[in-house]
């Protein structure tokens, strides 16, 4: 097997999930015993299972595991790639594919905390921007706010 001479970055998907009716986005509070950012609020997301899934599948899987919301892979729209070194203390670098999706009120009503999330809440995107979010999620919220979704 070929050995790459450079250390590889981890790959993640982070999602901005928008309630179509209220315009609010979904945040999860990380478990108090999490390795990174314990007790911090964050956007849903997680690591790619390399060799077994695509990043859009990662987005759907993580949303289901963390928030009990199931949506198809093709509902995701990529809007940003974040590769800021040091954003996750567990790795030297993470390449983060950032997706958004609008969901129905019925889908949003099924949301409940799971996996490494202890609590969830829906917040106005401007409120989320003012919070001290885990990882580089403040940057992701800011980038989401800057895109024109009318196109």
N, C-alpha and C positions, 0 to 999 in steps of 0.2 A: 504494500500500500504506500502511496506517495505521502511523504510528510512535508507539509507546508512549513517553510522556514520562519514564518512570522506567527505571532500569537493571534488567534482569531477572536473577533468580537462576538458577543452574544446577540441574538436577534429576537426582538419582541414586537408585539402588536399592542397598541394602546388605542382605546376607543372613546370617542365622544358620542354618547347615546342620548338622543334628543327626543323628548316626549313631544310628538307632533301637535297635540292639543295645547299644552301649557308652554312649550318652548324651553322647559327646564332640562338640565342635563343631569346625568346620574353620576354620583360619587359613592365610593366605598371607603369605609374606615378600616385600615389595616389592623390585623390582630396585634394586641399589645406585646406578644412574644415574637413578632416578625423579625427576621434577620436585618431587614432594611426598613427604615422609617416606621418603627412600631408606633401604632396609635395615630398615624397621620391619615388624612383624607387623600384620596387619589382617584384618578379615572380608572375604569376597569381595564385590565390588560394582563399580559403574561408572555411567557417564553414560547418560542417556536419549538415544536418537537421535530428537530431536524431529521430529514430523510423520510418522514411519514406524513407531513402535512404542509400546506401552503399557508402563508401569513393570513389570508382571509379566513381560512379554517381555524387558525389560532384565535383570531378575533371572535369567531362564533363560539368556539369551545370555551374560551376564557369567560365570555359573557354568561354562558350557561352555568359554568362552575361557580363563578363568583356572585352572580346576581339572579340566577334562575330564569333568565330570559333567553328564549331560543329564537334565533333568526337565521335565515339561510345565508350562506357565504356571499351570494351575489347581491345582498342588500348593502354591503359595505362600499364606501367611497374613500379612496386614499386622498389625503390632503396635505400631508407633511411627512418628511423624513427627518428624524432627530438623531444625531450621533454625537452629542456633547459628551466628551470624556468626563468621567467622574459622576455622572448623574445617578449611577447605581453603585453603592460602595462595595458590592460583591464582585464586580468586574471592572477591568481597566476601561472597557468601552462597551457600550450597547448601541446597536443600530436599531432604532425604534421606528417602525412603520405606523403612522397615525391615521386612523380611519374614523369616519363618522357615519351615522345612520339615524334616520328618523323612524320612530316606532309608534304604534297606535297606543291609545289610552288603555286598551285591553291588554296589550303586551306589557305596558308599563305597570299595570296593576299587579302583575305576577312577580314583580321584583322582590327578592328577599336575599339576605346575606348568606353566603356560603363560602366554602374553601378557605382562603386566607383573609377573608373580609368578615368583620364582626358586626358591621352595621352599614346600611345604605341610606342615602337621602337624595332627593331631587332638589336642585338649586337653580336659581337664575344664573346664567352664564357670567353675568357681571359680578355676582356674589362669589362665584368660584374663582374668578380672576383675583379677587381681594384676599382669598384664603392662602395660607402657607401649605401648599400641596406637596406631596411626596415626589421624589425623583425630579424630572424636569417638566412636570405636568402643568405648572403655571405657564411655561413657554408654549406648551401645546394648546392650552385654553386660549392664550393670546393669539396664536396663529389661527385657531379656529374662528375667533371673532373677526379676524381680518379678511376672511375669504367671502366672496360675494356668491351666495347660494342661489341667486335668482337666475343664473345662467344655466 
